[in-house]
Amino acid sequence: MSRPDPRDRPGTSPALVSRETHDVEALVIGSGLSGIGAAIALRRAGVHDLVLLEKAHELGGTWRDNTYPGCACDVPSALYSYSFAPNPQWTRAFAGQAEIRAYLHHTASTHGVTPLIHFGTEATRAQWDVHDARWHVETNRDHYRARFLIAAAGPWHEPLLPGIPGLADFPGAVFHSSRWRHDVDLTGARVAVVGSGASAVQFVPAIQPRVGRLHLFQRTAQWVLPKPDHHVPRAERWLLRRLPAAQRALRHAEYAALETLGLGFRHPSLLRAVQRVGTLHLRATVKDPGLRRALTPDYTLGCKRLLLSNTYYPALTRPNVTVHATAVEAVDGGRVIGSDGSVAEVDTIILGTGFHILDMPVARRVFDADGASLDDHWKGSPDAYLGTTVSGFPNAFLLLGPHLGTGHSSAYTVLEAQLDYVSRAVRHFRSAGWTSMDVRPEVQAAFSAEVQQALPPTVYNAGGCSSYYLDGNGRNSFSWPWSTGRMRRRLAAFDPEAYVVTSDTEKARPAPPLVSRGSGLAVP
């Protein structure tokens, strides 16, 4: 058991304790599903001298932070898990937040990751030092020097808070759904919900029966499909536990089903049948013609994140709910004012306004050797070779980075494809005696151009909406325009010639031919 850190004692300031410098081979920022997976993959690649920095005092990432009522996954449970750590004990077809958090804790513990996590340690600045070919990482506690840097903070981490005039002066409680105020009693309260995305679709039905009045401010109507969720009987769980092949078959079946849906995302005309399901779902649950019109999207299904719920539409038909099909213009005292002039007198405002997906905060904390941040390099349009490495930032890897997002599959599928690539790169790096590897700018630019050339006919770009897939410059920096099978094949082929490398005795040079093994991870 590790000794208690004196900085964890109540009333002890980190500034009053001398800072140490830790030399490690690999440093992972974050201990959510990406960070835990990265640690396991690195250890399988032979890297045992590694740490994970976690600014919170518990692992879990987005599944630690999001505790709002009704929080659950919108990807089937068997697929929303590591392929190397199947869980036959999911109690629902689509697992809830508490079960997913417990799964992450169990996986981290089982694979020896938990002792590697430095809790309460926030990475404030990471800069590449060309002289010793190391990343120098500053935190609120100690200093770290690392050969490899893995940014695993994830895109669904930092809440996006809207700049609504007057919001700061609202006299009641205001909170983002990912920072849910469980101390605020909503019983009988007048509540305004700003936003109608993936979180709101879950918490609105959960709080609707308790509140006195609920005003939903919906800037854009969403496509909502029925959710094929159900309780998993004990007998089925017993079978999956006793017959691992059955769980693998279930995972592959769910993967195949989602990839079939993904074909429509690349060829939007194929989504008409799915869109018809959404239309029928809306008609079956919302009888009022005016409300139904307000909830009918004017863009192709899949252009925004696809939502699943059996309870969202029914909740909006209840007598204590008013749907304002408008953005919020301002807050004046206890009044929320819509852009259409509608007004709601409320006691509490809940923001379901999403996250900093493409303007990720970690990009403002990672710097090249000259002191320019990732944010400076990107200029509003995130970019990375295979979504993983960025020119000018040697020995650094982004997980769930630009160009790899899909609207239909599991984050674990994307993550494990990346971890396979990272493992191959690290194995080759170590066996070849490299000290640094930096992706060639022309290679990164060619990949980015290839992605952008393939995106226009996809629903992400051609669906007729504005979504978080588009960055501040209007470019789609989020989406992968092909199948996840193609993603896995592409990321399984580490090409050392894509990199400029250095060794202890040589200046920068092209990499030697590849001799590499995989990560040991299997997807889907």
TORDO-407693 format. One record per residue (C-alpha): residue number from 0; x, y, z. Coordinates in Angstrom, 1 decimal. Example, Ala and Ser with C-alpha at 12.3 -4.5 7.8 and 13.67 -1.06 7.14 Angstrom:
2
> 0,12.3,-4.5,7.8
> 1,13.7,-1.1,7.1
This chain:
524
> 0,0.0,0.0,0.0
> 1,1.4,3.5,-0.9
> 2,2.1,6.0,1.8
> 3,-0.4,8.9,2.3
> 4,0.6,12.0,0.4
> 5,1.0,14.8,3.0
> 6,-0.6,17.2,0.5
> 7,-3.8,15.2,0.9
> 8,-4.1,16.3,4.6
> 9,-6.9,18.7,5.3
> 10,-5.7,22.3,5.3
> 11,-2.4,21.5,3.7
> 12,-1.5,23.7,0.7
> 13,0.7,22.1,-2.1
> 14,2.6,25.4,-2.1
> 15,3.8,24.6,1.4
> 16,5.2,21.2,0.5
> 17,8.4,20.9,-1.5
> 18,7.9,19.8,-5.1
> 19,9.5,16.6,-6.4
> 20,10.5,15.8,-10.0
> 21,9.4,12.4,-11.2
> 22,11.2,10.8,-14.2
> 23,8.9,8.4,-16.0
> 24,8.8,6.8,-19.4
> 25,5.2,7.5,-20.1
> 26,2.7,10.0,-18.6
> 27,-1.0,9.8,-19.2
> 28,-3.2,12.8,-18.6
> 29,-6.6,11.6,-17.4
> 30,-8.0,8.4,-15.9
> 31,-11.3,8.0,-17.7
> 32,-11.9,5.2,-20.2
> 33,-9.1,6.5,-22.5
> 34,-6.5,6.9,-19.7
> 35,-7.2,3.5,-18.2
> 36,-7.1,1.8,-21.6
> 37,-3.8,3.6,-22.4
> 38,-2.2,2.4,-19.2
> 39,-3.1,-1.2,-19.9
> 40,-2.0,-1.0,-23.6
> 41,1.3,0.7,-22.6
> 42,2.1,-2.0,-20.0
> 43,1.3,-4.7,-22.6
> 44,3.8,-2.9,-24.9
> 45,6.5,-3.2,-22.2
> 46,6.2,0.2,-20.6
> 47,5.9,-0.2,-16.9
> 48,7.4,3.1,-15.7
> 49,4.3,5.2,-16.2
> 50,1.9,7.4,-14.3
> 51,-1.6,8.8,-14.8
> 52,-2.4,12.3,-13.7
> 53,-5.9,12.8,-12.5
> 54,-7.0,16.2,-11.2
> 55,-10.0,14.7,-9.4
> 56,-9.9,12.4,-6.5
> 57,-11.6,9.5,-8.3
> 58,-11.1,7.8,-11.7
> 59,-13.8,7.5,-14.2
> 60,-13.8,10.7,-16.4
> 61,-17.1,11.6,-17.9
> 62,-18.8,8.7,-16.0
> 63,-17.5,10.1,-12.7
> 64,-18.6,13.7,-13.6
> 65,-22.0,13.0,-15.0
> 66,-24.3,12.0,-12.2
> 67,-27.5,13.6,-13.4
> 68,-30.8,11.7,-13.0
> 69,-31.3,9.2,-15.8
> 70,-27.7,9.2,-16.9
> 71,-27.0,6.2,-19.1
> 72,-25.1,5.1,-22.2
> 73,-26.7,5.3,-25.6
> 74,-24.5,2.5,-27.0
> 75,-25.3,-1.1,-26.2
> 76,-23.5,-2.3,-23.0
> 77,-21.7,-5.3,-24.6
> 78,-20.1,-2.9,-27.1
> 79,-19.5,-0.1,-24.6
> 80,-16.6,-1.9,-22.9
> 81,-13.0,-2.9,-23.5
> 82,-12.8,-5.9,-25.7
> 83,-10.2,-7.4,-23.4
> 84,-12.4,-6.9,-20.3
> 85,-15.9,-8.1,-21.1
> 86,-18.5,-7.6,-18.5
> 87,-21.2,-10.3,-18.4
> 88,-22.9,-8.7,-15.4
> 89,-24.5,-5.7,-17.1
> 90,-28.0,-5.5,-15.8
> 91,-29.4,-3.4,-18.7
> 92,-28.9,-3.6,-22.5
> 93,-27.8,0.1,-22.2
> 94,-25.9,0.4,-18.9
> 95,-26.5,3.3,-16.5
> 96,-23.9,5.7,-15.2
> 97,-23.3,3.9,-11.9
> 98,-22.7,0.5,-13.5
> 99,-20.3,2.0,-16.0
> 100,-18.4,3.9,-13.3
> 101,-18.2,0.6,-11.3
> 102,-16.9,-1.2,-14.4
> 103,-14.1,1.3,-14.9
> 104,-13.1,1.0,-11.3
> 105,-13.1,-2.8,-11.5
> 106,-11.1,-2.8,-14.8
> 107,-8.5,-0.3,-13.4
> 108,-8.1,-2.4,-10.3
> 109,-8.0,-5.8,-12.0
> 110,-5.3,-4.6,-14.5
> 111,-3.2,-2.8,-11.9
> 112,-3.9,0.7,-13.1
> 113,-5.3,2.2,-9.9
> 114,-1.9,2.4,-8.1
> 115,-0.4,4.3,-11.0
> 116,-2.9,7.2,-10.7
> 117,-1.7,10.4,-9.0
> 118,-5.0,11.7,-7.8
> 119,-5.6,15.4,-7.1
> 120,-2.8,16.2,-9.6
> 121,-3.8,18.6,-12.5
> 122,-1.5,19.0,-15.5
> 123,-1.2,22.7,-16.0
> 124,1.5,22.8,-18.6
> 125,3.4,20.2,-20.7
> 126,6.2,21.3,-23.0
> 127,8.6,19.4,-25.2
> 128,12.3,19.9,-24.4
> 129,14.3,19.2,-27.5
> 130,17.6,18.9,-25.6
> 131,16.8,16.0,-23.4
> 132,13.9,14.7,-25.6
> 133,11.4,14.7,-22.8
> 134,8.1,16.2,-22.0
> 135,8.3,18.5,-19.0
> 136,5.0,18.5,-17.3
> 137,4.0,21.0,-14.6
> 138,1.2,20.2,-12.2
> 139,-0.4,21.8,-9.1
> 140,1.8,19.5,-7.1
> 141,5.0,18.1,-8.6
> 142,7.1,18.2,-11.8
> 143,7.3,15.3,-14.3
> 144,9.7,14.4,-17.1
> 145,8.4,11.8,-19.5
> 146,9.5,10.2,-22.7
> 147,5.9,9.8,-23.9
> 148,2.9,12.0,-23.3
> 149,-0.6,10.6,-23.8
> 150,-3.4,13.1,-23.7
> 151,-6.4,11.2,-22.6
> 152,-8.7,13.9,-21.1
> 153,-11.3,13.2,-23.7
> 154,-13.7,15.5,-25.5
> 155,-16.7,15.0,-23.2
> 156,-15.0,16.5,-20.2
> 157,-15.2,20.3,-19.9
> 158,-18.7,21.7,-19.8
> 159,-19.6,24.4,-22.3
> 160,-21.2,27.3,-20.5
> 161,-23.2,29.6,-22.7
> 162,-22.6,33.4,-22.5
> 163,-26.2,34.3,-22.0
> 164,-26.6,38.0,-20.9
> 165,-27.8,38.2,-17.3
> 166,-27.1,34.5,-16.5
> 167,-24.5,35.4,-13.9
> 168,-27.0,37.6,-12.0
> 169,-29.8,34.9,-11.9
> 170,-30.9,34.8,-8.2
> 171,-31.5,31.0,-8.1
> 172,-29.4,27.9,-8.7
> 173,-27.7,27.6,-12.1
> 174,-25.7,24.4,-13.0
> 175,-24.6,22.4,-15.9
> 176,-25.9,18.9,-16.2
> 177,-22.4,17.4,-15.9
> 178,-22.0,19.2,-12.6
> 179,-25.4,18.3,-11.2
> 180,-26.3,20.0,-7.9
> 181,-27.8,17.2,-5.9
> 182,-28.2,19.6,-3.0
> 183,-30.8,21.6,-5.0
> 184,-34.3,20.3,-4.3
> 185,-36.3,20.4,-7.5
> 186,-39.5,19.2,-5.9
> 187,-42.2,21.7,-7.0
> 188,-39.6,24.0,-8.4
> 189,-40.0,26.1,-11.6
> 190,-37.1,24.9,-13.8
> 191,-35.7,26.1,-17.1
> 192,-33.7,23.6,-19.1
> 193,-31.4,25.2,-21.7
> 194,-30.6,22.7,-24.5
> 195,-32.1,19.5,-25.9
> 196,-29.2,17.3,-26.6
> 197,-28.0,13.9,-25.3
> 198,-28.0,14.8,-21.6
> 199,-31.3,16.7,-21.6
> 200,-33.0,13.8,-23.4
> 201,-32.2,11.7,-20.3
> 202,-32.6,14.0,-17.4
> 203,-35.7,15.9,-18.5
> 204,-37.9,12.7,-18.2
> 205,-36.3,11.9,-14.9
> 206,-37.0,15.3,-13.3
> 207,-40.3,16.1,-15.0
> 208,-42.5,14.3,-12.4
> 209,-40.9,16.1,-9.5
> 210,-40.8,19.7,-10.7
> 211,-43.7,22.1,-10.5
> 212,-43.1,23.6,-13.9
> 213,-40.5,22.7,-16.6
> 214,-39.6,25.1,-19.4
> 215,-37.5,23.5,-22.1
> 216,-35.6,26.0,-24.4
> 217,-34.9,24.1,-27.5
> 218,-32.8,25.9,-30.1
> 219,-32.9,23.0,-32.6
> 220,-35.2,20.0,-32.7
> 221,-33.5,16.6,-32.4
> 222,-34.0,13.2,-34.0
> 223,-35.0,10.8,-31.2
> 224,-35.3,7.1,-31.9
> 225,-36.9,4.5,-29.7
> 226,-34.3,3.0,-27.3
> 227,-34.2,-0.8,-27.4
> 228,-33.3,-1.0,-23.7
> 229,-34.4,-3.7,-21.3
> 230,-33.4,-5.4,-18.1
> 231,-31.0,-8.3,-18.6
> 232,-32.4,-11.3,-16.8
> 233,-30.3,-13.1,-14.3
> 234,-30.4,-16.3,-16.5
> 235,-28.9,-14.4,-19.4
> 236,-26.2,-12.9,-17.3
> 237,-25.4,-16.4,-16.0
> 238,-25.2,-17.7,-19.6
> 239,-22.9,-14.8,-20.7
> 240,-20.6,-15.5,-17.7
> 241,-20.4,-19.2,-18.3
> 242,-20.1,-19.0,-22.0
> 243,-17.7,-16.2,-23.0
> 244,-18.2,-17.0,-26.6
> 245,-21.8,-16.0,-26.3
> 246,-20.8,-12.6,-25.1
> 247,-18.3,-12.2,-27.9
> 248,-21.0,-13.2,-30.4
> 249,-23.4,-10.6,-28.8
> 250,-20.6,-7.9,-29.1
> 251,-20.0,-8.8,-32.7
> 252,-23.7,-8.7,-33.5
> 253,-24.1,-5.3,-31.9
> 254,-21.0,-4.0,-33.7
> 255,-22.3,-5.3,-37.1
> 256,-25.7,-3.7,-36.5
> 257,-24.1,-0.3,-35.7
> 258,-21.8,-0.6,-38.7
> 259,-24.8,-1.2,-40.9
> 260,-26.4,2.0,-39.6
> 261,-23.0,3.7,-40.2
> 262,-23.3,2.9,-43.9
> 263,-26.2,5.3,-44.0
> 264,-24.1,8.0,-42.4
> 265,-21.8,7.8,-45.4
> 266,-24.7,7.5,-47.9
> 267,-27.5,9.7,-46.4
> 268,-30.2,8.5,-48.8
> 269,-30.1,5.1,-47.0
> 270,-31.1,6.8,-43.8
> 271,-34.7,7.5,-45.0
> 272,-36.0,4.3,-43.5
> 273,-34.4,5.1,-40.1
> 274,-35.7,8.7,-40.3
> 275,-39.1,7.2,-40.9
> 276,-38.8,5.3,-37.6
> 277,-38.0,8.6,-35.9
> 278,-41.0,10.3,-37.5
> 279,-43.4,7.5,-36.5
> 280,-41.9,7.5,-32.9
> 281,-42.7,11.2,-32.7
> 282,-46.2,10.8,-34.1
> 283,-47.0,7.9,-31.8
> 284,-46.0,9.7,-28.6
> 285,-46.9,13.4,-29.3
> 286,-50.5,13.9,-30.4
> 287,-50.6,17.7,-30.2
> 288,-49.9,19.0,-33.8
> 289,-48.3,22.3,-32.6
> 290,-45.9,20.5,-30.2
> 291,-45.2,17.9,-32.8
> 292,-44.2,20.6,-35.3
> 293,-41.9,22.2,-32.8
> 294,-40.2,18.8,-32.2
> 295,-39.8,17.9,-35.9
> 296,-36.2,18.4,-37.1
> 297,-35.6,20.1,-40.4
> 298,-32.4,18.3,-41.3
> 299,-31.3,14.7,-42.1
> 300,-31.1,12.2,-39.3
> 301,-27.4,11.7,-38.3
> 302,-26.3,15.3,-39.1
> 303,-26.3,15.8,-35.3
> 304,-25.7,13.2,-32.6
> 305,-28.3,10.5,-32.8
> 306,-30.5,10.3,-29.6
> 307,-32.3,7.3,-28.1
> 308,-35.2,7.6,-25.7
> 309,-38.6,6.0,-24.9
> 310,-39.5,8.7,-22.3
> 311,-38.4,12.0,-23.6
> 312,-41.3,12.7,-26.0
> 313,-43.9,11.5,-23.4
> 314,-42.4,13.8,-20.8
> 315,-42.8,16.8,-23.1
> 316,-46.5,16.2,-23.4
> 317,-47.2,16.5,-19.7
> 318,-49.2,19.4,-18.4
> 319,-46.3,20.9,-16.4
> 320,-44.0,21.1,-19.4
> 321,-43.7,23.9,-21.9
> 322,-41.4,23.6,-24.9
> 323,-40.0,26.9,-26.2
> 324,-38.7,26.2,-29.7
> 325,-36.2,29.0,-29.5
> 326,-32.8,29.9,-28.2
> 327,-32.4,31.8,-24.9
> 328,-31.8,35.5,-25.6
> 329,-31.2,36.7,-22.0
> 330,-31.9,36.2,-18.4
> 331,-33.5,39.1,-16.5
> 332,-33.7,38.5,-12.8
> 333,-35.7,35.4,-12.4
> 334,-37.0,35.5,-16.0
> 335,-35.6,33.5,-18.9
> 336,-36.3,35.3,-22.1
> 337,-36.4,33.4,-25.4
> 338,-35.2,34.8,-28.8
> 339,-38.9,34.7,-29.9
> 340,-39.9,36.9,-27.0
> 341,-41.3,34.1,-24.8
> 342,-40.7,34.5,-21.1
> 343,-40.4,31.9,-18.3
> 344,-40.4,32.8,-14.6
> 345,-38.2,30.1,-12.9
> 346,-36.3,29.2,-9.7
> 347,-33.6,27.1,-11.2
> 348,-31.7,26.9,-14.5
> 349,-30.1,23.7,-15.8
> 350,-27.7,23.9,-18.7
> 351,-27.7,20.9,-21.0
> 352,-25.4,22.8,-23.4
> 353,-22.8,20.2,-24.1
> 354,-19.0,20.2,-23.9
> 355,-15.9,21.8,-25.3
> 356,-15.5,19.0,-28.0
> 357,-13.2,20.5,-30.5
> 358,-11.9,23.5,-28.5
> 359,-10.6,21.0,-26.0
> 360,-8.9,22.7,-23.0
> 361,-5.9,20.3,-23.0
> 362,-4.8,22.0,-26.3
> 363,-4.1,25.2,-24.4
> 364,-1.8,23.3,-22.0
> 365,0.4,21.3,-24.3
> 366,3.3,23.2,-25.9
> 367,6.0,22.5,-28.5
> 368,9.7,23.2,-28.0
> 369,9.2,26.9,-29.0
> 370,6.4,27.5,-26.6
> 371,3.5,27.4,-29.1
> 372,0.5,25.5,-27.8
> 373,-1.6,22.9,-29.7
> 374,-4.3,25.6,-29.8
> 375,-1.8,28.0,-31.5
> 376,-1.0,25.4,-34.1
> 377,-4.6,24.5,-34.8
> 378,-6.0,28.0,-35.0
> 379,-9.5,26.8,-34.3
> 380,-9.3,23.6,-36.5
> 381,-7.9,20.6,-34.6
> 382,-5.8,18.4,-36.8
> 383,-3.8,15.2,-36.2
> 384,-2.3,12.4,-38.3
> 385,-4.7,9.5,-38.0
> 386,-6.3,11.5,-35.2
> 387,-3.4,10.6,-33.0
> 388,-0.1,12.5,-33.6
> 389,0.6,16.1,-34.3
> 390,3.6,17.5,-36.2
> 391,5.8,19.6,-33.8
> 392,4.8,17.6,-30.8
> 393,7.1,14.6,-30.7
> 394,6.4,11.5,-28.7
> 395,2.9,12.8,-27.9
> 396,-0.4,10.9,-28.6
> 397,-4.0,12.2,-28.6
> 398,-6.7,9.8,-27.7
> 399,-10.2,10.2,-29.2
> 400,-8.6,13.1,-31.1
> 401,-9.6,14.9,-34.3
> 402,-11.0,13.2,-37.4
> 403,-11.9,10.0,-35.6
> 404,-15.5,10.7,-34.3
> 405,-18.4,8.6,-35.6
> 406,-22.1,9.2,-35.1
> 407,-23.0,5.5,-34.9
> 408,-20.3,3.5,-33.1
> 409,-18.8,3.0,-29.6
> 410,-16.0,5.2,-28.3
> 411,-14.3,2.0,-27.2
> 412,-14.0,0.8,-30.8
> 413,-12.2,4.1,-31.8
> 414,-10.1,4.0,-28.6
> 415,-8.8,0.5,-29.1
> 416,-7.9,1.1,-32.7
> 417,-5.8,4.1,-31.5
> 418,-4.3,2.1,-28.7
> 419,-3.2,-0.5,-31.2
> 420,-1.4,2.3,-33.1
> 421,0.2,3.8,-30.0
> 422,1.4,0.3,-28.9
> 423,3.0,-0.4,-32.3
> 424,4.6,3.0,-32.3
> 425,6.0,2.6,-28.8
> 426,7.3,-0.9,-29.4
> 427,9.1,0.2,-32.6
> 428,10.4,3.3,-30.9
> 429,12.0,1.3,-28.1
> 430,13.4,-1.5,-30.3
> 431,14.9,0.9,-32.8
> 432,16.6,3.0,-30.0
> 433,14.8,6.2,-30.9
> 434,14.7,9.2,-28.6
> 435,12.0,11.1,-30.5
> 436,9.5,10.6,-33.3
> 437,7.7,13.5,-34.9
> 438,5.1,13.1,-37.7
> 439,6.1,14.8,-40.9
> 440,4.0,17.9,-41.6
> 441,3.4,16.9,-45.2
> 442,2.1,13.5,-44.0
> 443,-0.3,15.0,-41.5
> 444,-1.5,17.5,-44.2
> 445,-2.1,14.8,-46.7
> 446,-4.2,12.8,-44.2
> 447,-6.2,15.8,-43.3
> 448,-6.8,16.6,-47.0
> 449,-7.9,13.0,-47.5
> 450,-10.4,13.3,-44.7
> 451,-11.8,16.6,-45.9
> 452,-12.1,15.3,-49.4
> 453,-14.2,12.4,-48.2
> 454,-16.5,14.3,-45.8
> 455,-18.8,16.4,-48.1
> 456,-21.2,13.6,-49.2
> 457,-21.5,12.2,-45.6
> 458,-24.5,13.1,-43.5
> 459,-22.1,15.0,-41.1
> 460,-21.5,17.6,-43.8
> 461,-24.5,17.2,-46.1
> 462,-27.2,16.8,-43.5
> 463,-28.2,20.4,-43.4
> 464,-27.5,21.3,-39.8
> 465,-25.0,22.9,-37.5
> 466,-23.4,20.5,-35.0
> 467,-20.5,20.1,-32.7
> 468,-18.8,18.2,-35.5
> 469,-18.0,21.6,-37.0
> 470,-15.2,23.7,-35.4
> 471,-15.0,27.4,-35.0
> 472,-13.9,27.9,-38.6
> 473,-16.8,25.9,-39.9
> 474,-14.7,22.8,-40.8
> 475,-15.6,19.3,-39.8
> 476,-12.6,18.4,-37.6
> 477,-14.5,15.7,-35.7
> 478,-15.8,13.1,-38.0
> 479,-14.2,10.0,-39.6
> 480,-15.9,9.6,-43.1
> 481,-15.4,5.9,-43.5
> 482,-16.2,2.7,-41.6
> 483,-14.7,1.8,-38.3
> 484,-13.4,-1.3,-40.0
> 485,-11.3,0.9,-42.2
> 486,-10.2,2.9,-39.2
> 487,-9.0,-0.2,-37.4
> 488,-7.1,-1.4,-40.5
> 489,-5.5,2.1,-41.0
> 490,-4.5,2.4,-37.4
> 491,-3.1,-1.2,-37.3
> 492,-0.5,-0.2,-39.9
> 493,2.2,1.9,-38.2
> 494,4.4,3.4,-40.9
> 495,7.7,4.6,-39.5
> 496,8.5,6.5,-42.7
> 497,5.7,8.9,-41.7
> 498,8.0,10.2,-38.9
> 499,11.2,12.1,-38.5
> 500,13.1,10.5,-35.7
> 501,16.2,11.0,-33.6
> 502,18.3,8.6,-31.6
> 503,21.0,9.1,-28.9
> 504,23.8,9.2,-31.5
> 505,22.1,10.7,-34.6
> 506,20.4,13.8,-35.7
> 507,16.9,13.8,-37.0
> 508,16.5,11.2,-39.7
> 509,13.7,9.2,-41.4
> 510,12.6,6.1,-39.5
> 511,13.8,2.6,-40.4
> 512,11.4,0.0,-41.9
> 513,8.7,-1.3,-39.5
> 514,9.2,-4.4,-37.4
> 515,6.3,-4.3,-35.0
> 516,3.7,-6.2,-33.0
> 517,0.2,-5.2,-32.2
> 518,-1.1,-4.0,-28.8
> 519,-2.7,-7.3,-27.8
> 520,-6.1,-5.5,-27.8
> 521,-8.8,-7.0,-30.0
> 522,-11.8,-5.1,-31.4
> 523,-14.7,-4.9,-31.7
